[in-house]
Amino acid sequence: MSELEKESVIEEIQVTSIRDLKTYAKGKIVTLPHFADGQPFNARLIRPSMLALVKQKKIPNALLSSANELFKSGGSNLDTDDSEMMDNIFSVMDIICEASFSEPTYQQIKDAGIVLSDEQMMFVFSYSQEGVKALSNFR
């Protein structure tokens, strides 16, 4: 690439506006795994910062090792026979769902008496970690 071509590419790149950033911060509408055939579930999700959740004490110190294990393995290396670990993992998943649902909120879902399936919760976790590219695993 010549210097002139490099300069034109650099000139085409523009700073993202605050207006666009505010729009992005509202999240993205995604289709979660269905409740059953013909029962789609579309929601607006955001990708929360795990470091911010720790800093805000939403992920308590007691859950940090479980959260770290979940984030590192993506849930694939969990010891399902360890009931304490599974309780901790569920707590972390609950925190992630709380932080990820923008519309409806997770609290609205729970207040309506709706319980998400394991697949839906894992979907939200995957989305929170990897965004749209993670959703191919669920299709």
PyMOL commands that place a pseudoatom at each C-alpha (Angstrom):
pseudoatom trace, name=CA, resn=MET, resi=1, chain=A, elem=C, hetatm=0, pos=[0.000, 0.000, 0.000]
pseudoatom trace, name=CA, resn=SER, resi=2, chain=A, elem=C, hetatm=0, pos=[1.459, 3.351, -1.016]
pseudoatom trace, name=CA, resn=GLU, resi=3, chain=A, elem=C, hetatm=0, pos=[1.731, 6.311, 1.365]
pseudoatom trace, name=CA, resn=LEU, resi=4, chain=A, elem=C, hetatm=0, pos=[-1.067, 8.084, -0.534]
pseudoatom trace, name=CA, resn=GLU, resi=5, chain=A, elem=C, hetatm=0, pos=[-3.358, 5.051, -0.140]
pseudoatom trace, name=CA, resn=LYS, resi=6, chain=A, elem=C, hetatm=0, pos=[-2.528, 4.842, 3.578]
pseudoatom trace, name=CA, resn=GLU, resi=7, chain=A, elem=C, hetatm=0, pos=[-3.368, 8.527, 4.026]
pseudoatom trace, name=CA, resn=SER, resi=8, chain=A, elem=C, hetatm=0, pos=[-6.737, 8.143, 2.253]
pseudoatom trace, name=CA, resn=VAL, resi=9, chain=A, elem=C, hetatm=0, pos=[-7.630, 5.147, 4.461]
pseudoatom trace, name=CA, resn=ILE, resi=10, chain=A, elem=C, hetatm=0, pos=[-6.711, 7.137, 7.559]
pseudoatom trace, name=CA, resn=GLU, resi=11, chain=A, elem=C, hetatm=0, pos=[-8.818, 10.074, 6.362]
pseudoatom trace, name=CA, resn=GLU, resi=12, chain=A, elem=C, hetatm=0, pos=[-11.856, 7.787, 5.915]
pseudoatom trace, name=CA, resn=ILE, resi=13, chain=A, elem=C, hetatm=0, pos=[-11.765, 6.680, 9.551]
pseudoatom trace, name=CA, resn=GLN, resi=14, chain=A, elem=C, hetatm=0, pos=[-13.870, 8.953, 11.718]
pseudoatom trace, name=CA, resn=VAL, resi=15, chain=A, elem=C, hetatm=0, pos=[-14.322, 9.269, 15.448]
pseudoatom trace, name=CA, resn=THR, resi=16, chain=A, elem=C, hetatm=0, pos=[-17.484, 7.591, 16.686]
pseudoatom trace, name=CA, resn=SER, resi=17, chain=A, elem=C, hetatm=0, pos=[-19.929, 10.234, 17.841]
pseudoatom trace, name=CA, resn=ILE, resi=18, chain=A, elem=C, hetatm=0, pos=[-21.297, 10.384, 21.373]
pseudoatom trace, name=CA, resn=ARG, resi=19, chain=A, elem=C, hetatm=0, pos=[-24.765, 9.971, 19.855]
pseudoatom trace, name=CA, resn=ASP, resi=20, chain=A, elem=C, hetatm=0, pos=[-23.694, 6.668, 18.263]
pseudoatom trace, name=CA, resn=LEU, resi=21, chain=A, elem=C, hetatm=0, pos=[-22.033, 5.517, 21.492]
pseudoatom trace, name=CA, resn=LYS, resi=22, chain=A, elem=C, hetatm=0, pos=[-25.259, 6.200, 23.415]
pseudoatom trace, name=CA, resn=THR, resi=23, chain=A, elem=C, hetatm=0, pos=[-27.188, 4.164, 20.850]
pseudoatom trace, name=CA, resn=TYR, resi=24, chain=A, elem=C, hetatm=0, pos=[-24.700, 1.283, 21.079]
pseudoatom trace, name=CA, resn=ALA, resi=25, chain=A, elem=C, hetatm=0, pos=[-24.873, 1.355, 24.890]
pseudoatom trace, name=CA, resn=LYS, resi=26, chain=A, elem=C, hetatm=0, pos=[-28.597, 0.546, 24.741]
pseudoatom trace, name=CA, resn=GLY, resi=27, chain=A, elem=C, hetatm=0, pos=[-27.737, -2.904, 23.434]
pseudoatom trace, name=CA, resn=LYS, resi=28, chain=A, elem=C, hetatm=0, pos=[-28.774, -5.038, 20.510]
pseudoatom trace, name=CA, resn=ILE, resi=29, chain=A, elem=C, hetatm=0, pos=[-31.991, -6.937, 19.884]
pseudoatom trace, name=CA, resn=VAL, resi=30, chain=A, elem=C, hetatm=0, pos=[-31.176, -10.626, 19.617]
pseudoatom trace, name=CA, resn=THR, resi=31, chain=A, elem=C, hetatm=0, pos=[-33.223, -13.796, 19.337]
pseudoatom trace, name=CA, resn=LEU, resi=32, chain=A, elem=C, hetatm=0, pos=[-32.623, -16.095, 22.276]
pseudoatom trace, name=CA, resn=PRO, resi=33, chain=A, elem=C, hetatm=0, pos=[-33.370, -19.823, 22.188]
pseudoatom trace, name=CA, resn=HIS, resi=34, chain=A, elem=C, hetatm=0, pos=[-37.128, -20.313, 21.998]
pseudoatom trace, name=CA, resn=PHE, resi=35, chain=A, elem=C, hetatm=0, pos=[-39.202, -21.332, 24.997]
pseudoatom trace, name=CA, resn=ALA, resi=36, chain=A, elem=C, hetatm=0, pos=[-40.783, -23.971, 22.727]
pseudoatom trace, name=CA, resn=ASP, resi=37, chain=A, elem=C, hetatm=0, pos=[-41.479, -24.373, 19.016]
pseudoatom trace, name=CA, resn=GLY, resi=38, chain=A, elem=C, hetatm=0, pos=[-43.239, -21.280, 17.780]
pseudoatom trace, name=CA, resn=GLN, resi=39, chain=A, elem=C, hetatm=0, pos=[-42.502, -19.336, 20.992]
pseudoatom trace, name=CA, resn=PRO, resi=40, chain=A, elem=C, hetatm=0, pos=[-39.663, -16.968, 20.060]
pseudoatom trace, name=CA, resn=PHE, resi=41, chain=A, elem=C, hetatm=0, pos=[-37.894, -14.817, 22.617]
pseudoatom trace, name=CA, resn=ASN, resi=42, chain=A, elem=C, hetatm=0, pos=[-36.404, -11.535, 21.378]
pseudoatom trace, name=CA, resn=ALA, resi=43, chain=A, elem=C, hetatm=0, pos=[-34.749, -9.207, 23.857]
pseudoatom trace, name=CA, resn=ARG, resi=44, chain=A, elem=C, hetatm=0, pos=[-32.366, -6.282, 23.898]
pseudoatom trace, name=CA, resn=LEU, resi=45, chain=A, elem=C, hetatm=0, pos=[-29.063, -7.375, 25.447]
pseudoatom trace, name=CA, resn=ILE, resi=46, chain=A, elem=C, hetatm=0, pos=[-25.947, -5.463, 26.339]
pseudoatom trace, name=CA, resn=ARG, resi=47, chain=A, elem=C, hetatm=0, pos=[-22.442, -6.775, 26.948]
pseudoatom trace, name=CA, resn=PRO, resi=48, chain=A, elem=C, hetatm=0, pos=[-21.592, -5.756, 30.499]
pseudoatom trace, name=CA, resn=SER, resi=49, chain=A, elem=C, hetatm=0, pos=[-18.048, -5.298, 31.704]
pseudoatom trace, name=CA, resn=MET, resi=50, chain=A, elem=C, hetatm=0, pos=[-17.091, -8.140, 34.024]
pseudoatom trace, name=CA, resn=LEU, resi=51, chain=A, elem=C, hetatm=0, pos=[-14.451, -5.925, 35.647]
pseudoatom trace, name=CA, resn=ALA, resi=52, chain=A, elem=C, hetatm=0, pos=[-17.109, -3.284, 36.317]
pseudoatom trace, name=CA, resn=LEU, resi=53, chain=A, elem=C, hetatm=0, pos=[-19.371, -5.927, 37.895]
pseudoatom trace, name=CA, resn=VAL, resi=54, chain=A, elem=C, hetatm=0, pos=[-16.542, -6.957, 40.219]
pseudoatom trace, name=CA, resn=LYS, resi=55, chain=A, elem=C, hetatm=0, pos=[-15.678, -3.349, 41.035]
pseudoatom trace, name=CA, resn=GLN, resi=56, chain=A, elem=C, hetatm=0, pos=[-19.340, -2.569, 41.789]
pseudoatom trace, name=CA, resn=LYS, resi=57, chain=A, elem=C, hetatm=0, pos=[-19.357, -5.604, 44.111]
pseudoatom trace, name=CA, resn=LYS, resi=58, chain=A, elem=C, hetatm=0, pos=[-22.102, -7.233, 42.006]
pseudoatom trace, name=CA, resn=ILE, resi=59, chain=A, elem=C, hetatm=0, pos=[-19.863, -10.272, 41.738]
pseudoatom trace, name=CA, resn=PRO, resi=60, chain=A, elem=C, hetatm=0, pos=[-18.800, -10.722, 45.375]
pseudoatom trace, name=CA, resn=ASN, resi=61, chain=A, elem=C, hetatm=0, pos=[-15.282, -11.843, 46.262]
pseudoatom trace, name=CA, resn=ALA, resi=62, chain=A, elem=C, hetatm=0, pos=[-16.666, -15.229, 47.356]
pseudoatom trace, name=CA, resn=LEU, resi=63, chain=A, elem=C, hetatm=0, pos=[-17.815, -15.860, 43.780]
pseudoatom trace, name=CA, resn=LEU, resi=64, chain=A, elem=C, hetatm=0, pos=[-14.704, -14.603, 41.991]
pseudoatom trace, name=CA, resn=SER, resi=65, chain=A, elem=C, hetatm=0, pos=[-13.026, -18.006, 41.623]
pseudoatom trace, name=CA, resn=SER, resi=66, chain=A, elem=C, hetatm=0, pos=[-16.246, -19.542, 40.250]
pseudoatom trace, name=CA, resn=ALA, resi=67, chain=A, elem=C, hetatm=0, pos=[-16.743, -16.580, 37.935]
pseudoatom trace, name=CA, resn=ASN, resi=68, chain=A, elem=C, hetatm=0, pos=[-13.157, -16.849, 36.740]
pseudoatom trace, name=CA, resn=GLU, resi=69, chain=A, elem=C, hetatm=0, pos=[-13.566, -20.571, 36.051]
pseudoatom trace, name=CA, resn=LEU, resi=70, chain=A, elem=C, hetatm=0, pos=[-16.780, -19.920, 34.144]
pseudoatom trace, name=CA, resn=PHE, resi=71, chain=A, elem=C, hetatm=0, pos=[-15.219, -17.138, 32.055]
pseudoatom trace, name=CA, resn=LYS, resi=72, chain=A, elem=C, hetatm=0, pos=[-12.070, -19.150, 31.284]
pseudoatom trace, name=CA, resn=SER, resi=73, chain=A, elem=C, hetatm=0, pos=[-13.813, -22.361, 30.280]
pseudoatom trace, name=CA, resn=GLY, resi=74, chain=A, elem=C, hetatm=0, pos=[-17.044, -20.964, 28.910]
pseudoatom trace, name=CA, resn=GLY, resi=75, chain=A, elem=C, hetatm=0, pos=[-18.782, -23.494, 31.146]
pseudoatom trace, name=CA, resn=SER, resi=76, chain=A, elem=C, hetatm=0, pos=[-17.219, -26.538, 29.488]
pseudoatom trace, name=CA, resn=ASN, resi=77, chain=A, elem=C, hetatm=0, pos=[-15.021, -27.690, 32.398]
pseudoatom trace, name=CA, resn=LEU, resi=78, chain=A, elem=C, hetatm=0, pos=[-17.424, -27.339, 35.293]
pseudoatom trace, name=CA, resn=ASP, resi=79, chain=A, elem=C, hetatm=0, pos=[-17.589, -30.049, 37.936]
pseudoatom trace, name=CA, resn=THR, resi=80, chain=A, elem=C, hetatm=0, pos=[-21.339, -30.710, 37.974]
pseudoatom trace, name=CA, resn=ASP, resi=81, chain=A, elem=C, hetatm=0, pos=[-20.928, -33.007, 41.004]
pseudoatom trace, name=CA, resn=ASP, resi=82, chain=A, elem=C, hetatm=0, pos=[-19.681, -30.088, 43.130]
pseudoatom trace, name=CA, resn=SER, resi=83, chain=A, elem=C, hetatm=0, pos=[-22.940, -28.615, 44.467]
pseudoatom trace, name=CA, resn=GLU, resi=84, chain=A, elem=C, hetatm=0, pos=[-21.240, -25.552, 45.966]
pseudoatom trace, name=CA, resn=MET, resi=85, chain=A, elem=C, hetatm=0, pos=[-19.559, -24.768, 42.664]
pseudoatom trace, name=CA, resn=MET, resi=86, chain=A, elem=C, hetatm=0, pos=[-22.855, -25.204, 40.809]
pseudoatom trace, name=CA, resn=ASP, resi=87, chain=A, elem=C, hetatm=0, pos=[-24.611, -22.869, 43.278]
pseudoatom trace, name=CA, resn=ASN, resi=88, chain=A, elem=C, hetatm=0, pos=[-21.859, -20.312, 42.724]
pseudoatom trace, name=CA, resn=ILE, resi=89, chain=A, elem=C, hetatm=0, pos=[-22.056, -20.686, 38.956]
pseudoatom trace, name=CA, resn=PHE, resi=90, chain=A, elem=C, hetatm=0, pos=[-25.825, -20.172, 39.051]
pseudoatom trace, name=CA, resn=SER, resi=91, chain=A, elem=C, hetatm=0, pos=[-25.292, -17.041, 41.150]
pseudoatom trace, name=CA, resn=VAL, resi=92, chain=A, elem=C, hetatm=0, pos=[-22.789, -15.709, 38.615]
pseudoatom trace, name=CA, resn=MET, resi=93, chain=A, elem=C, hetatm=0, pos=[-25.132, -16.534, 35.714]
pseudoatom trace, name=CA, resn=ASP, resi=94, chain=A, elem=C, hetatm=0, pos=[-27.950, -14.730, 37.521]
pseudoatom trace, name=CA, resn=ILE, resi=95, chain=A, elem=C, hetatm=0, pos=[-25.722, -11.652, 37.966]
pseudoatom trace, name=CA, resn=ILE, resi=96, chain=A, elem=C, hetatm=0, pos=[-24.742, -11.743, 34.293]
pseudoatom trace, name=CA, resn=CYS, resi=97, chain=A, elem=C, hetatm=0, pos=[-28.378, -12.006, 33.200]
pseudoatom trace, name=CA, resn=GLU, resi=98, chain=A, elem=C, hetatm=0, pos=[-29.245, -9.075, 35.484]
pseudoatom trace, name=CA, resn=ALA, resi=99, chain=A, elem=C, hetatm=0, pos=[-26.494, -6.992, 33.889]
pseudoatom trace, name=CA, resn=SER, resi=100, chain=A, elem=C, hetatm=0, pos=[-27.163, -8.117, 30.294]
pseudoatom trace, name=CA, resn=PHE, resi=101, chain=A, elem=C, hetatm=0, pos=[-30.921, -7.728, 29.842]
pseudoatom trace, name=CA, resn=SER, resi=102, chain=A, elem=C, hetatm=0, pos=[-31.814, -4.207, 28.796]
pseudoatom trace, name=CA, resn=GLU, resi=103, chain=A, elem=C, hetatm=0, pos=[-35.344, -4.747, 27.470]
pseudoatom trace, name=CA, resn=PRO, resi=104, chain=A, elem=C, hetatm=0, pos=[-37.130, -6.396, 29.088]
pseudoatom trace, name=CA, resn=THR, resi=105, chain=A, elem=C, hetatm=0, pos=[-35.027, -6.218, 32.219]
pseudoatom trace, name=CA, resn=TYR, resi=106, chain=A, elem=C, hetatm=0, pos=[-34.155, -9.445, 33.986]
pseudoatom trace, name=CA, resn=GLN, resi=107, chain=A, elem=C, hetatm=0, pos=[-36.101, -8.234, 37.009]
pseudoatom trace, name=CA, resn=GLN, resi=108, chain=A, elem=C, hetatm=0, pos=[-39.212, -7.788, 34.834]
pseudoatom trace, name=CA, resn=ILE, resi=109, chain=A, elem=C, hetatm=0, pos=[-38.782, -11.337, 33.560]
pseudoatom trace, name=CA, resn=LYS, resi=110, chain=A, elem=C, hetatm=0, pos=[-38.474, -12.724, 37.093]
pseudoatom trace, name=CA, resn=ASP, resi=111, chain=A, elem=C, hetatm=0, pos=[-41.343, -10.565, 38.409]
pseudoatom trace, name=CA, resn=ALA, resi=112, chain=A, elem=C, hetatm=0, pos=[-43.554, -12.071, 35.692]
pseudoatom trace, name=CA, resn=GLY, resi=113, chain=A, elem=C, hetatm=0, pos=[-42.759, -15.525, 37.083]
pseudoatom trace, name=CA, resn=ILE, resi=114, chain=A, elem=C, hetatm=0, pos=[-40.771, -16.517, 34.013]
pseudoatom trace, name=CA, resn=VAL, resi=115, chain=A, elem=C, hetatm=0, pos=[-37.823, -18.836, 34.537]
pseudoatom trace, name=CA, resn=LEU, resi=116, chain=A, elem=C, hetatm=0, pos=[-35.214, -18.904, 31.795]
pseudoatom trace, name=CA, resn=SER, resi=117, chain=A, elem=C, hetatm=0, pos=[-34.037, -22.271, 30.540]
pseudoatom trace, name=CA, resn=ASP, resi=118, chain=A, elem=C, hetatm=0, pos=[-30.427, -23.355, 31.014]
pseudoatom trace, name=CA, resn=GLU, resi=119, chain=A, elem=C, hetatm=0, pos=[-29.934, -22.899, 27.278]
pseudoatom trace, name=CA, resn=GLN, resi=120, chain=A, elem=C, hetatm=0, pos=[-31.254, -19.330, 27.430]
pseudoatom trace, name=CA, resn=MET, resi=121, chain=A, elem=C, hetatm=0, pos=[-29.018, -18.471, 30.379]
pseudoatom trace, name=CA, resn=MET, resi=122, chain=A, elem=C, hetatm=0, pos=[-25.952, -19.963, 28.656]
pseudoatom trace, name=CA, resn=PHE, resi=123, chain=A, elem=C, hetatm=0, pos=[-26.899, -18.014, 25.529]
pseudoatom trace, name=CA, resn=VAL, resi=124, chain=A, elem=C, hetatm=0, pos=[-26.937, -14.754, 27.520]
pseudoatom trace, name=CA, resn=PHE, resi=125, chain=A, elem=C, hetatm=0, pos=[-23.604, -15.663, 29.117]
pseudoatom trace, name=CA, resn=SER, resi=126, chain=A, elem=C, hetatm=0, pos=[-22.055, -16.420, 25.714]
pseudoatom trace, name=CA, resn=TYR, resi=127, chain=A, elem=C, hetatm=0, pos=[-23.417, -13.198, 24.270]
pseudoatom trace, name=CA, resn=SER, resi=128, chain=A, elem=C, hetatm=0, pos=[-22.094, -11.209, 27.228]
pseudoatom trace, name=CA, resn=GLN, resi=129, chain=A, elem=C, hetatm=0, pos=[-18.598, -12.594, 26.638]
pseudoatom trace, name=CA, resn=GLU, resi=130, chain=A, elem=C, hetatm=0, pos=[-18.322, -12.714, 22.869]
pseudoatom trace, name=CA, resn=GLY, resi=131, chain=A, elem=C, hetatm=0, pos=[-21.193, -10.765, 21.344]
pseudoatom trace, name=CA, resn=VAL, resi=132, chain=A, elem=C, hetatm=0, pos=[-22.891, -11.773, 18.125]
pseudoatom trace, name=CA, resn=LYS, resi=133, chain=A, elem=C, hetatm=0, pos=[-20.139, -14.197, 17.019]
pseudoatom trace, name=CA, resn=ALA, resi=134, chain=A, elem=C, hetatm=0, pos=[-21.003, -16.456, 19.978]
pseudoatom trace, name=CA, resn=LEU, resi=135, chain=A, elem=C, hetatm=0, pos=[-24.576, -16.825, 18.801]
pseudoatom trace, name=CA, resn=SER, resi=136, chain=A, elem=C, hetatm=0, pos=[-23.641, -19.151, 15.934]
pseudoatom trace, name=CA, resn=ASN, resi=137, chain=A, elem=C, hetatm=0, pos=[-23.264, -21.929, 18.535]
pseudoatom trace, name=CA, resn=PHE, resi=138, chain=A, elem=C, hetatm=0, pos=[-26.976, -21.670, 19.300]
pseudoatom trace, name=CA, resn=ARG, resi=139, chain=A, elem=C, hetatm=0, pos=[-28.287, -21.713, 15.732]
for i in range(1, 139): cmd.bond("trace and resi %d" % i, "trace and resi %d" % (i + 1))
show_as sticks, trace
zoom trace
